[in-house]
Amino acid sequence: MPTEQLTIQTAAGHALSGALELPTGLVRGAALFAHCFTCTKASRAAVATSRALAREGIATLRFDFTGLGGSEGEFGRAGFATDVADLVSAAHYLMDRFGGEILLVGHSLGGAAVLAAGDDIGMDRVAAIATIGAPSDVPHVLERIEGDVEAIRKQGEGEVSIGGRPFKLASEFIEKVENADLIAEVERLRMPLLLLHSPTDAIVSVDHASALFQAAKHPKSFVSLAGADHLLLEERDAEFAATVIAGWATRYLPREPDWPMPKEGVVVKTGHGKFGTEVHTATHRFVADEPKSYGGDDTGPTPYDLLLAALGTCTAMTMKMYADRKGWAFEGTQIHVTHERNHEEDMDHTMEEEGMQVQALHRRIAVLGDELTDEQRAKIIAIADKCPVHKTLEGHLHVHTKAGD
């Protein structure tokens, strides 16, 4: 996915460091990801979820909260209220850039923050909210702090350790955390909600998900991340959560009516990647791209991949149709198609115009079915040359080009 590095100015006057994951093809909407407590936008869950959403056409912004990662400000004085304010600033950036409603996604305390920020951003501007391992009460994060919290209350600030990392916290940080009433925020929400939580989460018990689910209004959904840890450190857990959120989100960020879905043929439109191009048929859409070695993002098959696939798939369909009609014990085929740009072996295929490069497609066909006779196998392979795409490629093909809208 193309990733754009950017900064967002907050109402407090400092800059937040962000990374915007852009779809290689067309943009159907935008999403905002909030990372876990003391994490950064580079966490496994943040990256996996953002890129999964981008693959679905949803431009997704992940950013560092105040005082973390590449963002300015003092983490030790920020607190939960500042996290919510950061989210509002980032959401306004997305809405100004892409328009329409946005999706909010949050992990751990970031999940609590997106639940609390929904009302501040505006009920009419948030399409839906998804959380991963979110606590139902914000003061729960104080349990993860190693240090003398009471001394900080009295002295105004002090050194603590969070997740093995040293931080300096101010008493106002603790006050802001303790004053948050998340259940009341969730009860006010009037938007689709998806809660993902591991029943074996050792940091935030799954009971928190139950409390949030009970407080929320429909439509609401729960997905168990069985076996996953709180931070989704296992790649397969992060990818699973990301895939579930991306699939769920498409229901609430539908494609715009003006997306080109032609009644016949295909329509292609350039996207955000260097070579990424969206391909639309009457009922399907996918992205074509170039590999990273050619400067692309490798988010889809190349144009030549598609050409070879057209010949291979048409060949397979033609063979199956023929064998089925004959009633033979055909169990399928595996076809390997390759492209050769400089083909000089068979001079019978020399181009009429001298100096033209002779190219070739090589097709290797395996016919499956132990009960087939040698004669049947030979006839099935022979029918491959009768496939419509084969005839088109070897026929007198002309491409006509004219200016369009």
N, C-alpha and C positions, 0 to 999 in steps of 0.2 A: 504494500500500500504506500502511496506517496505520503510522506509525513512533513508537515509544515511547522517549523518552530516559530513561536510568536510570544508576545508579551501582552498582558492585559492590565490596564490601569484600574485600580480599585478606588472606591469613594474615599478611602483613608489616605490616598495619595501615594501608595507604593505599588510596585509592579509585580505581577504574578507571571511565572514562567509556565508556558503551555506548549503542548504538542498536539497538533490537529491531524488526525488520521483521515485522509480524504479517500473516497471511493475512486478506483481507477476509472470507472465509468460515470454515469449520471448520478446526481445527488437527489435522493427522495426525501431527505429530512436531516435533522441534526440532533446530536445527543451530547450530553455532558457527563463525564465520569469523575467521581470524587473518591480519592484514594483513602486507604485505612489510616488509623491513628499513627502518627510519626513516620508513615511511609512516604513515598514520593510518586510522581506520575510514571516512574519507571518500574513500579511493582509488577509482578507477573500478572496479577489479576487485571490491573489497569491496561497493560499493553494488549493482553489477549482479548479482553472484552472490546476495547476500542477498535482493534483490527477486525474482529468478527463482525461488528456493526458496520464498519466501512465496507466489508465485502457484500453486505446487504444493501449498499447504497446510502448508508447513513453516516454522514460526516461526524466524527466524534472527537471532542476536545477533552483531553486529560491535562490536568495542571497541578502544580505544587501549591498547597495551602501556604498561607503567610508564614514566613520564617523557615520553610522546609525546602529542600532541593535547591532549585535556582531562583526561588521567589524571595523578594525583599520582605522586611518587617521582622518583628520579634515574636518567635513562636511562644516563648515563655509568658508573654503578656496577652496573647491572642485569645485563646479559649474558643469554646464552641460557637459563641455569637459571631466571632470574627470569621470562622469557617463558613457559616451561613452567609455572611456578607460577601465573602469571596465568591461563593457559588452564585449569588445574585449578579455580581459584576461579570462573571464568566458567562452566565446565561444571557445577559443583555448583549454581550459581544456576539454570541451565536445567533440570537434573534435578529440583531441588526444586519448580520452578514447573510444569513440564509432565509430569514423570514419564517412565518408559520409557527407552529407549535414545536416544542423540543421534548426529547426524552431525557429524564434524569436517572443516572445509575450511580449507586454508591456502595462502597465496600467498608464493612465494619463501622467505625465512627463516621466515615464518609457516607454510609448508608443512612445513619441517623441525621446527618446534615442535609441530605437531599429530601428527606421526609419533612424536616423543619423548614426547608427553603421553598417548598412548593407553594405555600400561601404567599410568601414574600415576592416570588417571581410573578405570580398571577395564575389563578386557576384556569384562565382561558388561554394561557401561553404554554402550559405543560401538558403534553399529550399523555404521558404515563410515567410511572416511577418504578424502578427495580432496585432491590437491595441484595447484598451478599453478606451474610453473617452480621447483620446490624443489631445493636443492643436496643432494648426497649426503654432503657433509662440511661441518659447520658452520664450521670455520675458514676456509672459502672466503670468508666475508663480510669477513674481515680484508683481503682483496685490494681491497675497495671503499673502504677507509679511506685518505684522503690525510693523511699526517702521520708523525711519527717514532714508530713503535710501540715500538722498542727504548728510546727515551728515556722513554717512558711506563712501561715495565717497571721501569726503574731509579729514576725520580723519583716514581713512584706515580700520577701523573696528567699530563694534557697536553691541549692543544687540537688538534683534528683537523677535517677536512672530510669529510662523507659526502654524496655526491650534490649537492655545491655548498652544503650547509648546514653551519654550524659547530656542533661539539659538543665537550664536555669529557669525555674518557674517563679512567677510572681503570684501574690495572693489573689489578684484580680482574675488570673487564669482559673483558679479553683472556684472562685465565686461564679464566674460565667458558666462553668460546667455544672455546678450544683443548682443553678437557677433554671436550667432547661427542663421543660415538661413535655417530653416527646409524645407520650400517649395522647395528651390533649391536642397536639399538632396533628397526629394521625386521625383522630376522630373528626377533625375539621376537613380533612382531604376529601375531595369529590373527583377522583380520577383513578384510572386503572392502576393496580398495584401488584407487583410480583415480588415475593419474598423467597430468596434462596438461602438455605441454612443447612449446615451439617449437623446431624444428630450426635456426632462424636466431637463436636467443637469443644475444645478444652479451655478456650478463652472466653467466648460468649456462648453460654448455654442455649440450646435450641428452645428452651422455655421463653427466651426473649422473642423468638419468632412467633410463638403461640400468642404471646401478649399483644404483639403488633397486629397479628392476623385478626384477633378478636376485636380490636379497636377499630380496624379499618372497615370501610363500607365496600360493597360490591361495585364493580368487578374486582375481585382479588384472587390471587393464586399463590400456591406454595409449592416449591420444588425442593426435595431432599437431596443434599449433596453428600449422600452416604459415603463414609470412609474418608472424606476430605478433611484437611486441617483448616484452621481458621484463616490462614494467610494464603491458602490455595498454592502452596509451594510446589506441589506436584503438577507438572505441565498438563497432564490429562485432566486433572480436576479443574484447572483454570480454563482449559479449552472447552470442557463440557459446560461449565457455567456460562461462558461467553456465547456458545452456540445456542443454548436455551434462551438467553436474553435476546439475542439477535432475532431468533425465530419468532419469539413472542412480540417483540417490538414492531415487526412488520404489520401486525394487525392494527396498530395505533398510529403508524406513520405510513399510510397507504401511498402508492404511487400517484403522482399528479395525473389528472385526466389528459394532459397534453403530451404525456410520454408517447413516443411514436410506436405503435403496435400495428403494422400494416396488414391489410387484408390479404395481400399476396406479396411474395418476395421477402426481402429483408431490408431493414433500415439500420444503418450504422451511424453512430454519433461519437465524436471525440469526447474524452473525459478529462480527468485531472492529471493522469500520469503522462509521462513523456510520449508513450506510444499507446497507452491504454485506450481501447475503443469499445463502446457498448454496441452489442448486436441484438436487434429485436426482430423476432418473427411475429406471426399473428398471435402466438400463444406462449412464446418462450423468450427469455432474455439471458444473455451471458456476456462476459468480457473477453476480448481478444487482446493480446499483449505481446511483448517481446521479452526474451530472457534478460536477466541482469547483465550478462556478458555483452549484450548489445545496447545497454543503457535503459532497458525497460524495467518494469517492476515484477515481472514474472507472475502476474495475477490471472493469467488465462492462456489458452493455447495461442500459438502464433498463426499468422495467416496461412503459412504452408502446412502447419498442423491441421488446420481446418480443411485445406484442400485434400490432404492425404486421408483425413477422416471421412470426407465425402465419398471418396472412391471406396475406401474400406467398408464403410457401413452399407453403402448401396450394394456392393458385392455380396456381403453377408446376407442381406435381405433377399436378394435375387436367388442366391443358392438355396436358402431355406424354403422360399416359395416354390421353387422347382422340385426340390426333394419331397416336400409335403404333398405336392400335387401327384407325384409318382407313388407316394405311399412307402417310401424307402425308410430304413432305420437310421436316418440322419440325426445325429445328436448334437449338431452345432459345428461351428468353425472358429478358428483363430487365424486372423489375417494380419500380417505385418507389412506395412506399406512404407517405402522410403523414397526419397527424392534425390536424383542425381542431376546436377546442373550441367556437367560436361559429359555428354554421352556420345561416344564416337564408335562404339562397337558395331552397331547395326546401321549400315549406310542406307538401308532401304527407308529409314526414317529421317533422312537428311531434309532439312527445310528447303523450300523452293528458292528462297532468296539466299544466295551465297553469302557466307560470312555470318549468318545467323547462328547463335549458339544452339546446339542440339541438346535437349533435356529429356529425361526419362523418369518414369515412375516404376519402381520395382515392387511387385506384389508377391508375397510368399504365403501360400494358403495351406492350412492344416485342416483336413476334413475329419471330423470326429464321428465315431460310430463303428464299433467292433463287428457288427453284423453286415456292414456294407460290403459288396463285392468290389473287386478291382475295377470292373467295368462301370459300376455305379459311381465310384469315386472319380473316375476319369470324366464321366459325363457331368458330374456336379462341378468339377473344376472348370470344364469347358464352358459351362453356362455363365461363368464369372465374366467372360468377355461380352456377354449380352446385357450386362447391367446398364441402366440408363446413363449414369454418370460416366461410365467407361466410354459409351458411345459419344457422349457430349465432348469429352476431352480429346478423343481421337477424330472427331468430325471437323467440319469446317465451321469453327466457332468465331463469331465476330462480336466485339464489345462496342456498343454505341454509347457515346457520352454526350450529354447536353446539360446546360445550366439548369439548376432547379431552385426552388424556394428555400 
